[in-house]
Amino acid sequence: METAIGIWTEVAARPGLESRHYLQAWTFLRQAGRVPDPDQAKRVLGVILEMPIDGAHDVLVAYEDGSSRYLNHSGQVAILDDVSMENIQQAIQAWLQIGRFLVEDIGPWERPQLPELPPGHVRIMILTPSGPHFGQGPQQQVMADRAANAFIQSATALLQLIVPITLGKPMPN
């Protein structure tokens, strides 16, 4: 186990990797009882917006490295790893910045499973070395919170940019 912990620690400290690599390393390290240094604990490596739709979920994720994923409830998937389009990168950075603001007020989730996300609810999540920080609730209630609303609006702006170039159809307004 100590050998694995050493390797995960090396991955977590190595510069230039994809955000998902850091998140995976920190997941394993936390499971092994290790915690990140306080200066790294709330580093925002990714942000997620999740909404149940028609018995499935729409999930939008953006990472610190500029990549993103969109999983549509219909089963379609959009993956953007090497996007040099300035407007998309600006949208990702704006969303991450809101996540950096929110993570200061939301503690990490320490249980192995997230709670169920019922229809009509929304989940906002910030991914950090200390674990996922999230809030969820009825969509109207979450949207009434100014910071959460900004998070959702920023995610929506990114979604409207990536869907036409990845799934080939414009988003409805």
C-alpha positions as CSV (number, residue, x, y, z in Angstrom):
1,M,0.0,0.0,0.0
2,E,2.8,2.4,0.8
3,T,4.2,1.9,-2.7
4,A,0.8,2.9,-4.2
5,I,0.6,5.9,-1.9
6,G,4.0,7.0,-3.1
7,I,3.0,6.8,-6.7
8,W,-0.3,8.6,-6.1
9,T,1.6,11.3,-4.2
10,E,4.0,11.7,-7.1
11,V,1.1,12.0,-9.6
12,A,-0.6,14.6,-7.4
13,A,2.6,16.7,-7.3
14,R,3.7,16.3,-10.9
15,P,3.1,19.5,-13.0
16,G,1.5,19.5,-16.4
17,L,-0.9,16.6,-16.1
18,E,-4.6,16.6,-16.9
19,S,-6.9,17.7,-14.1
20,R,-8.6,14.3,-14.2
21,H,-5.2,12.7,-13.3
22,Y,-4.9,14.9,-10.2
23,L,-8.5,14.2,-9.2
24,Q,-8.0,10.5,-9.5
25,A,-4.7,10.6,-7.5
26,W,-6.4,12.6,-4.7
27,T,-9.3,10.2,-4.6
28,F,-7.0,7.3,-4.0
29,L,-4.9,9.3,-1.5
30,R,-8.0,10.3,0.5
31,Q,-9.2,6.7,0.5
32,A,-5.7,5.8,2.0
33,G,-6.2,8.4,4.7
34,R,-4.0,11.1,3.3
35,V,-5.1,14.7,3.1
36,P,-3.9,17.6,0.9
37,D,-1.9,20.5,2.4
38,P,-4.2,23.4,3.3
39,D,-2.9,25.5,0.4
40,Q,-3.9,22.8,-2.1
41,A,-7.1,21.4,-0.4
42,K,-9.5,23.8,-2.1
43,R,-7.7,24.1,-5.4
44,V,-10.5,24.0,-8.0
45,L,-9.6,21.3,-10.5
46,G,-13.1,21.0,-12.0
47,V,-16.8,22.1,-11.8
48,I,-19.9,20.1,-12.5
49,L,-23.6,20.9,-13.1
50,E,-25.9,17.9,-13.0
51,M,-29.7,17.9,-13.7
52,P,-32.1,15.0,-14.1
53,I,-34.0,15.0,-17.3
54,D,-36.4,12.4,-18.7
55,G,-35.3,9.7,-16.3
56,A,-31.6,10.3,-17.0
57,H,-29.1,13.1,-16.3
58,D,-27.5,15.9,-18.1
59,V,-23.9,16.4,-16.8
60,L,-21.6,19.2,-17.8
61,V,-18.0,19.2,-16.5
62,A,-15.2,21.7,-17.1
63,Y,-11.6,21.2,-15.8
64,E,-8.8,23.5,-14.8
65,D,-6.7,22.3,-17.7
66,G,-9.4,23.7,-20.1
67,S,-11.0,20.4,-21.1
68,S,-14.7,19.7,-20.7
69,R,-17.3,16.9,-21.0
70,Y,-21.0,17.0,-21.7
71,L,-23.1,13.9,-21.1
72,N,-26.6,14.5,-22.5
73,H,-29.5,12.6,-21.0
74,S,-30.2,11.1,-24.5
75,G,-26.8,9.3,-24.4
76,Q,-24.9,11.7,-26.6
77,V,-21.4,12.7,-25.3
78,A,-19.3,15.7,-26.2
79,I,-15.6,15.6,-25.2
80,L,-13.4,18.6,-25.6
81,D,-9.8,18.0,-24.7
82,D,-7.7,20.2,-26.8
83,V,-9.8,23.2,-27.4
84,S,-8.0,26.4,-28.6
85,M,-11.2,28.3,-29.2
86,E,-10.8,31.4,-27.0
87,N,-14.5,31.9,-26.3
88,I,-14.8,28.3,-24.9
89,Q,-11.6,28.7,-22.8
90,Q,-13.0,32.0,-21.5
91,A,-16.3,30.4,-20.6
92,I,-14.5,27.6,-18.8
93,Q,-12.3,30.0,-16.8
94,A,-15.3,32.1,-15.9
95,W,-17.2,29.0,-14.6
96,L,-14.1,27.8,-12.7
97,Q,-13.8,31.3,-11.1
98,I,-17.3,31.1,-9.7
99,G,-16.4,27.6,-8.4
100,R,-13.4,29.1,-6.6
101,F,-15.7,31.6,-4.9
102,L,-18.3,28.9,-3.9
103,V,-15.7,26.4,-2.6
104,E,-14.8,28.7,0.2
105,D,-18.3,28.3,1.7
106,I,-19.0,24.6,0.9
107,G,-17.2,21.8,2.8
108,P,-16.0,18.6,1.1
109,W,-18.3,15.6,0.9
110,E,-16.7,12.8,2.8
111,R,-19.1,9.9,2.2
112,P,-18.5,7.4,-0.6
113,Q,-21.8,8.1,-2.5
114,L,-23.5,11.3,-3.4
115,P,-27.2,11.6,-2.4
116,E,-29.9,10.9,-4.9
117,L,-30.7,13.8,-7.3
118,P,-34.5,13.7,-7.8
119,P,-36.3,15.1,-10.8
120,G,-36.7,18.9,-10.6
121,H,-33.5,19.2,-8.6
122,V,-30.0,20.4,-9.6
123,R,-26.6,19.7,-8.3
124,I,-23.6,22.0,-8.4
125,M,-20.2,20.5,-7.6
126,I,-16.7,21.8,-7.3
127,L,-13.9,19.2,-7.6
128,T,-10.8,19.7,-5.3
129,P,-8.0,17.6,-3.8
130,S,-10.0,17.6,-0.6
131,G,-12.9,16.0,-2.3
132,P,-16.1,17.1,-4.0
133,H,-17.8,20.2,-2.6
134,F,-21.4,20.4,-3.6
135,G,-24.9,21.7,-3.1
136,Q,-28.2,20.5,-4.4
137,G,-31.9,21.1,-4.1
138,P,-35.0,22.0,-6.1
139,Q,-33.9,24.0,-9.1
140,Q,-36.0,27.1,-8.3
141,Q,-34.6,27.1,-4.7
142,V,-31.0,26.7,-5.9
143,M,-31.5,29.4,-8.6
144,A,-32.7,31.8,-5.9
145,D,-29.2,31.7,-4.4
146,R,-27.2,34.4,-6.1
147,A,-23.9,32.5,-6.2
148,A,-25.5,29.2,-7.2
149,N,-27.4,31.0,-9.9
150,A,-24.2,32.6,-11.3
151,F,-22.7,29.1,-11.3
152,I,-25.6,27.7,-13.3
153,Q,-25.7,30.6,-15.7
154,S,-22.0,30.3,-16.3
155,A,-22.4,26.5,-17.0
156,T,-25.3,27.3,-19.4
157,A,-23.1,29.8,-21.3
158,L,-20.4,27.1,-21.8
159,L,-23.0,24.6,-22.8
160,Q,-24.4,26.9,-25.5
161,L,-20.9,27.2,-26.9
162,I,-19.9,23.5,-27.0
163,V,-23.1,21.8,-28.1
164,P,-23.2,23.2,-31.6
165,I,-19.6,22.3,-32.3
166,T,-19.8,18.8,-30.7
167,L,-23.3,17.5,-31.1
168,G,-24.0,19.6,-34.2
169,K,-27.2,21.3,-33.2
170,P,-27.8,24.7,-31.5
171,M,-29.2,24.9,-28.0
172,P,-32.7,26.2,-27.5
173,N,-32.9,29.6,-25.8
